[in-house]
Amino acid sequence: MHHTKNETPRTLGDLTWYDEAACRSTAPHQVDPDDFFPEPDEMDRIRAAKALCEQCPVLNTCLDAALENGDQDGIRGGMTDEERAPLHRNFRRRLSYARVNAVLVGQDVHLTHAERDAVVSAAYLDGIPAEQLARMLKITKEHAQKRYRETRRQIRDRAVDQKQQAHNGEKKPKPTSEPAVLKAGRTKPSRDDLGTAA
């Protein structure tokens, strides 16, 4: 499939990845941009464009950029617009721990709604102040405090549900003291690491 390389999430507004793109036209390597916008029945053009994409060192970054920017047309990240359609529909639910962890250590990357929720949960459990969360997510301090209140309520409700399940003799899920993002390999950042999030 297209996600074969573990790439670092690009920061917001970073277009330097395109310098490495296989579709970038240079003097010795001329590429017609129109080749990446074939009609649906132009199978030879589609295969030729995809063959070039398969050689691309920034294939995943190209696909992520297309999804993040809502690009619906043309071949991007080795996929036609029809092949990307399900990814566009499900994009809001994407949860990449690499992106969540990047934000938690101060990088400015694009986040989906699910990833923003994971940042809030991890930051809350790490004891990161609301002011810092506000800088990370580019929201007001008041909104960050509201997100923390919602998270605290969700954690409390989950604990109550687990106690009720245990009382009723249902199988109790294994409790966890830290969010999945921490278990996915992130070392807990120091407050200094997070200071550059704004």
Stockholm file with secondary structure:
# STOCKHOLM 1.0

chainA/1-198         MHHTKNETPRTLGDLTWYDEAACRSTAPHQVDPDDFFPEPDEMDRIRAAKALCEQCPVLNTCLDAALENGDQDGIRGGMTDEERAPLHRNFRRRLSYARVNAVLVGQDVHLTHAERDAVVSAAYLDGIPAEQLARMLKITKEHAQKRYRETRRQIRDRAVDQKQQAHNGEKKPKPTSEPAVLKAGRTKPSRDDLGTAA
#=GR chainA/1-198 SS CCCCSCCCCCBTTCCGGGGGCTTCCCSSSCCCGGGGSCCTTCHHHHHHHHHHHHTCTTHHHHHHHHHHHTCCSSCBTTBCHHHHHHHHHHGGGCCCHHHHHHHHTTCCBCCCHHHHHHHHHHHHHHTCCHHHHHHHHTCCHHHHHHHHHHHHHHHHHHHHHHHHHHHTTCCCCCCCSSCHHHHTTCCCCCHHHHTTCC
#=GC SS_cons         CCCCSCCCCCBTTCCGGGGGCTTCCCSSSCCCGGGGSCCTTCHHHHHHHHHHHHTCTTHHHHHHHHHHHTCCSSCBTTBCHHHHHHHHHHGGGCCCHHHHHHHHTTCCBCCCHHHHHHHHHHHHHHTCCHHHHHHHHTCCHHHHHHHHHHHHHHHHHHHHHHHHHHHTTCCCCCCCSSCHHHHTTCCCCCHHHHTTCC
//
